Amino acid sequence: MSLPARCYDKHSREGDSFVGHDISPKQVRRIILSQSRRASVGHIGSCLCVVEILSALYSSVLRAASPDDPDRDRFILSKGHAGLALYASLVLRGWLDEAALETFCGENTLFAVHPEVGVPGVDFSTGSLGQGLSIACGAALAARLQASRRRVFCLISDGELNEGSTWEAAMFAAHHRLSNLHAIIDCNGQQALGRTSDIMGTSNLAERWKAFGWRTQEVDGHSVPQLVAALAAPSAGERPHIVVAKTVFGKGVSYMERGIPVTQTHLPVQPVNWHYLPMSEHEYWLAMEELEQSN
Amino acid sequence: MRKAFVDTLCQLACDDPRIMLLTGDLGYMALEPFRERFPQRFLNAGVAEQNMIGVATGLADAGFRPYAYSIAPFASLRPFEFIRNGPVVHKLPVRIVGMGAGFEYGYSGRTHYGLEDIGVLRTLPGLTLVIPADSAQAAAAIRETRDLPGPVYYSLGKDDTISVPGLNGRFELGKAQVVREGRDIALVAMGSICQEAVIGAGKLAGYGIEATVVVVSSFHPDPEDDLAHILAPFRHAISVEAQTVSGSLGALVATVIATRGLACCLHVLGVRTASDGTSGVQMERWRKYGLDGDSILAAALCAVRQGL
């Protein structure tokens, strides 16, 4: 069909040999912690748990010559509250100047908690849960109609699966055989007010998505090699692809993983604390010390 | 206007491979001409309006011009936040078609009435709203707005037989159209109900009262300058719309009168009460809610004779 509307097909993927970029999870975490502390904002646990997923995507999966390459693979951070983790990945990919992050959560900044499309490398503004996968479906359908090889990746949270619109998109993608669509579920077991298992259970996720017609894989969400193996492989078959990535909320900072508000002792111990809390100076240094001592 | 919409879209699609038609599984005996001529550009997105707008956002970002079709409340209210965070935030040329404006779905009942779509969507700067009064104007409006870079919402009537005398298919974005001139009172109307304003004006003439009838067919840009110019000589104006009165045509006219310092007293005709659960054909709904030609006549007589 004669639908191509832009110049996508001028960009051959032949010779677009994807060269891995060195994006170390440790560096991503360093930026997340330092900017969260500087801006004194929360959502730290939500950012830390997707570090390996973003590191895998931006180091070895997403094919893009530049953030505005029209035929680049698209990435949609549907769980927009991990925006800082995305900014950190974009800095390390070389698409953002780290100095720009000094405005993160500052007055009149483009760098809010939730990402805005005006930031280089941010393909779509997100922040309202349950919307990213629908947009990803449209982007994937467009690529197919335009006979482009570009692929679409979308990171969603397990809490986000509460949204009915996510399942509208799940059915649409399977029905239209969007095999160039790759979703990743950040399966950290946490949502805004508690554990997903206590609020709206998300057990047997792989089975659920399989029943919806998706090709499913389960990986350790903190294993970059596993993530790369699952996501860098070419799209296959006719089904959309979803990777259920088991993650740990607050990964890499043990007191966050355990939900301990170290210096805010009036609060109960619960993982959801680090969905909201900014770090105190002491907590920041504890986190950085642990990070620097890690491998 | 439904036939006018589909016919016009087919004509535009012949020359523009970017155009796609998405539907939320509605449009029986209406959308078939497009589906048959452009099967690969027709997409039934299922009964999933939120996802349909999200998909349209992704398509538009890649260069397509998706028209997303459903019944007015399902096209506007259900996916409102998707509209805001999708094509509006991203400034993308998604076209949303809300079919069955006002009470047009009659006996289908209140869930199907399009009484709030304009007021609700008018809260979104960056979303152009187009509300044609008849089929000829709908065709012109769809053509004129085809290449707007941002999103557009069309509020269309199903009825293909309505024709507003004097309008002659005129449409200009951000402009108001005068279809009848008189010096005693101004009637400002929007959508299919413009025909009732013309009828009301005709009846007023029998009482020796000459009415100007103004058709407003778009918001964002609002026809503020036109309305200010047209209303300036009048002491009385009546706005008429098959919408709840909050935020729609009456609100625009009131704002123009207030902000331009006009010495004009406005009477807003629209839906003011919550539904009592009853339903009925459009004409009877207009009558029930005081929007038909006779009601407009009565309101105008009251305004002119008693000084409102």
Contacts between the chains, C-beta under 8 A, distances in Angstrom:
chain1	res1	chain2	res2	distance
A	1	B	40	4.8
A	1	B	41	7.9
A	2	B	17	5.5
A	3	B	17	5.2
A	3	B	18	7.8
A	3	B	40	7.4
A	3	B	41	7.2
A	3	B	64	7.7
A	4	B	17	7.9
A	4	B	63	7.9
A	5	B	17	6.8
A	5	B	18	4.7
A	5	B	62	7.2
A	5	B	63	3.2
A	5	B	64	6.1
A	6	B	62	7.1
A	6	B	63	4.2
A	8	B	62	7.7
A	117	B	89	7.3
A	117	B	90	5.9
A	123	B	61	7.9
A	124	B	57	7.8
A	124	B	61	7.4
A	124	B	90	6.8
A	125	B	85	6.8
A	125	B	89	5.1
A	125	B	90	6.7
A	126	B	85	7.9
A	127	B	85	7.6
A	128	B	81	6.1
A	128	B	85	5.4
A	130	B	50	7.9
A	131	B	50	7.9
A	131	B	54	5.9
A	131	B	81	7.6
A	131	B	82	6.1
A	131	B	85	5.8
A	131	B	86	7.3
A	133	B	54	7.6
A	134	B	50	6.7
A	134	B	51	4.5
A	134	B	53	7.4
A	134	B	54	2.3
A	134	B	55	5.8
A	134	B	57	7.5
A	134	B	58	7.5
A	134	B	82	7.0
A	135	B	54	4.8
A	135	B	55	7.6
A	135	B	57	5.0
A	135	B	58	4.6
A	135	B	61	7.8
A	135	B	86	6.6
A	136	B	58	6.5
A	137	B	51	7.0
A	137	B	54	6.7
A	137	B	55	5.0
A	137	B	58	6.3
A	138	B	54	6.3
A	138	B	55	3.8
A	138	B	56	6.2
A	138	B	57	5.7
A	138	B	58	2.1
A	138	B	59	4.5
A	138	B	60	7.7
A	138	B	61	7.4
A	138	B	62	7.6
A	138	B	66	7.9
A	139	B	58	3.8
A	139	B	59	7.8
A	139	B	61	6.5
A	139	B	62	6.2
A	140	B	58	7.3
A	141	B	43	8.0
A	141	B	55	6.6
A	141	B	58	6.9
A	141	B	59	6.4
A	142	B	58	6.1
A	142	B	59	4.9
A	142	B	61	7.4
A	142	B	62	3.3
A	142	B	63	7.3
A	142	B	64	6.0
A	143	B	62	6.9
A	145	B	40	7.7
A	145	B	64	7.5
A	146	B	62	6.6
A	146	B	63	7.5
A	152	B	58	7.9
A	164	B	50	7.9
A	165	B	48	7.8
A	165	B	50	4.3
A	165	B	51	6.0
A	165	B	54	7.3
A	165	B	82	7.5
A	168	B	46	7.6
A	168	B	48	3.8
A	168	B	50	6.0
A	168	B	51	3.6
A	169	B	51	5.1
A	169	B	54	6.7
A	169	B	55	8.0
A	171	B	46	7.0
A	171	B	48	7.3
A	172	B	45	6.6
A	172	B	46	6.8
A	172	B	48	6.8
A	172	B	51	5.5
A	172	B	55	6.6
A	175	B	46	7.6
